[in-house]
């Protein structure tokens, strides 16, 4: 009886100690939670309410006279046959090509740079690491303005192409898509007269010819800027992961007769898989949110071929004073970013779980 009383008292004291630790922990994090709730969560909820209204920016969006439209701002982006849906689908098309080119290019370039600066025989590692990383810490606005001068009609790129006998395009005025130009160069299509079978019938108000246009020349310039400025940051991530690879693992693969390519394929890349997933996820998030370069270099032109959802949301809200539709575009963009990332994480976690179950446990034959 006495032992039971002593055990109960110990459990009660233990629960009391745990409760005190929980209270102390919440007291420490309460200021941060309050700040995040006030300056992050509350504005998001306010923007969500604005996306359900037809607020034009006059007065408060929470006053009684603001028209409540429900999900009309969202359904109009997909179902309504008007200019708003056309602009939104054009922005999705442009950003899709942007993402499909920038993410693989910057990932491959970052990995290549990391492998180069990780070599033990390379001299001047500090200089090359700084040089490769420097564009990532430079202001995106400043680099965008620099690219405007470099790719202008009298810029350095156009002059260098002229030296080798190539007439450079008008980089920020050419709205033709690369796939269209390629088909035209091969004699398979005419840019000005597309095949009749592709001029209609496309989804969401755009023809198949418009969906299959490819990135424009102006968008390709922005793509080159994005790849150049972002690969340095991802290079550091890959470099940190490469430095964590045990030297004994590489030496063992060399003793087994593995060449450089075999070590890269069977030793380095499997170890870099978590870092590769992180780089791809961050790259997808950043590319879908591209705004600065478009705002400075093209503002959606020419012919809307550099229009992106982020810039369209800004233009719809702050230039057209349609804050409801602008907020709706931003939340749709949020879903386009979050849902694929969650799906990729779920698929990766499922594969890791299967791999762990198949892995033999110690002590079993």
Secondary structure by P-SEA (a helix, b strand, c coil): caaaaaaaaaaaaaaaaaaaaaaaaaaaaaaaaaaaaaccaaaaaaaaaaaaccccccccccccccccccaaaaaaacccccaaaaaaaaaaaaaaaaaacaaaaaaaaaaaaaaaaacccccaaaaaaaaaaccccccaaaaaaaaaaaaccccaaaaaaaaacccccccccccccaaaaaaaaaccccccccccccccccccccccccccccccaaaaaaaaaaaaacaaaaaaaaaaaaaaccaaaaaaaaaacccaaaaaaccccccaaaaaaaaaaaaaaaaaacccccccccccccccccccaaaaaaaacccccaaaaaaaaaaaaaaaccaaaaaaaaaaaaaaaaaaaaccccccc
